[in-house]
Amino acid sequence: YNQALQAAAPGGFQEMRSEIQAIREAQEQQGRDIRAILEAQDDLSVGDPWERISIKTTSTQRDDLRKKLIKMYVPKWRNRNKPKPLPKCFVSGVEDVVDQSQSDEADEQRVIAAHLWPKSGVDEFKKWSTKGAGRHLGDLNHAMNGLLLLRDIEQAFDQRKVCFICNPFNLQVKFYVLDDSLLEQLPSGCDRTFRDLHDKIVPTQLNQNKRPSFQILSEHARRSVDHALAEKWITVMEAEDLKRGIEVASPRQE
């Protein structure tokens, strides 16, 4: 039958076969794409690295990260007639009270080097980065996996009570408080409450060479919104609005 059809209309038969083959190849590619998406979702579902921050970051690790963050965010001391620039909290803009060369473990230190993706979540990070997300960082002590924060803000971040909503298009980051019980509290060393800082663009000026990882901050925001909803800190409607904002601005690559 095929031979008869081909003899009757050889061009049409060949064209039909090509179309059928193209459809099959498109379907196979679609299947591969779906499997890749499912595999990526499976990687992300291995666990929330912020759920159980069980490993205390050592002073050496903090000091290493602090040096990198100071290099990234603190201007060099060029004019010796002016005070030496000190580390500032990424969210509040509050300056540290001690010289930037001091250890992060100093009792008087109030602006500390905070890991965004926690050191205890190294296994989750490896799985998350297998699909390309965060792969460029290399390790969790990269400067883009850290921020200079007041201790109370770092603690709230680790507990998923606050998060950051990123806009990679204009390089802005908004600080968002999910747990209303924080709103009237003053972060230690700050003269403004969490309410004053809530839903505001952070004062730190960013550029492509001076910024945290938007992918990690967006991943933390997704996890934090889910946690806040489970804890009934926010409504379903608020959670959906926040997730839409996170997904729209979340970068696919860095």
Residue pairs with C-beta under 8 A, 6 or more apart in sequence:
2 13
5 13
6 13
6 14
39 131
40 131
43 127
43 128
43 130
43 131
44 128
44 219
46 123
46 124
46 127
46 128
47 124
48 124
48 223
48 227
49 117
49 118
49 120
49 121
49 124
49 125
50 118
50 121
50 158
50 159
50 160
50 220
50 223
50 224
50 227
51 223
51 227
52 120
53 118
53 120
53 121
53 158
54 120
55 118
55 119
55 120
57 115
57 118
57 119
59 103
59 104
59 105
61 119
61 141
62 104
62 105
62 112
62 113
63 103
63 104
63 113
64 141
65 113
65 115
65 141
65 143
65 145
65 146
66 87
66 104
66 112
66 113
66 148
68 141
68 142
68 143
68 146
69 87
69 113
69 143
69 146
69 147
69 148
70 87
70 100
70 148
71 143
72 143
72 209
72 210
73 87
73 88
73 90
73 148
73 204
73 210
74 85
74 86
74 87
74 88
74 100
75 85
76 85
77 84
77 85
84 99
84 100
85 100
86 95
86 96
86 97
86 98
86 99
86 100
86 111
87 95
87 96
87 100
87 111
87 148
88 94
88 95
88 96
88 111
88 148
88 204
89 111
89 148
89 149
89 150
89 153
89 190
90 147
90 148
90 149
90 202
90 204
90 212
91 149
91 150
91 153
91 175
91 197
91 202
92 150
92 153
92 187
92 190
92 192
92 197
92 203
93 203
93 204
94 110
94 111
94 150
94 189
94 190
95 111
96 109
96 110
96 111
97 108
97 109
97 110
97 189
98 106
98 108
98 109
102 108
102 109
103 109
104 112
104 113
110 150
110 151
110 188
110 189
111 148
111 149
111 150
111 189
112 148
112 149
112 150
112 151
112 154
113 146
113 147
113 148
114 146
114 147
114 148
114 149
114 154
114 157
114 158
115 140
115 141
115 145
115 146
116 145
116 146
116 147
116 157
116 212
116 213
116 216
116 217
116 220
117 125
117 134
117 140
117 145
117 216
117 219
117 220
118 140
118 158
119 140
122 140
125 134
125 140
128 134
128 219
129 135
129 137
132 253
133 215
133 219
134 145
134 213
134 215
134 216
134 254
136 254
137 144
137 145
137 213
142 213
144 211
144 212
144 213
144 216
144 254
145 212
145 213
145 216
146 212
147 212
149 157
150 187
150 188
150 189
150 190
151 187
151 188
151 189
152 185
152 187
152 188
152 190
153 162
153 187
156 162
156 177
156 179
156 182
156 194
157 163
157 220
160 178
160 220
160 223
160 224
160 227
160 228
161 177
161 178
161 179
161 182
161 224
161 228
161 233
162 175
162 176
162 177
162 178
162 179
162 182
162 194
162 224
163 176
163 178
163 217
163 220
163 221
163 224
163 225
164 173
164 174
164 175
164 176
164 202
164 212
164 217
164 220
164 221
165 173
165 174
165 176
165 221
165 242
165 245
165 246
165 249
166 172
166 173
166 174
166 214
166 217
166 218
166 221
166 249
166 250
166 251
167 173
167 174
167 249
168 214
168 249
168 251
169 249
171 206
171 207
171 208
171 211
172 201
172 202
172 206
173 201
173 202
173 204
173 206
173 211
173 212
173 214
173 217
174 199
174 200
174 201
174 202
175 197
175 198
175 199
175 200
175 202
176 198
176 199
176 221
176 242
177 183
177 194
177 195
177 197
177 198
177 199
178 224
178 225
178 227
178 228
178 233
178 234
179 228
179 231
179 233
180 233
182 194
183 193
183 194
183 195
183 198
184 193
184 194
184 195
185 193
185 194
186 192
186 193
187 194
187 197
213 254
214 249
214 250
214 251
214 254
215 250
215 251
215 253
215 254
218 246
218 249
218 250
218 251
221 242
221 246
222 243
222 246
225 234
225 239
225 242
225 243
225 246
226 239
228 234
228 239
229 236
229 239
234 242
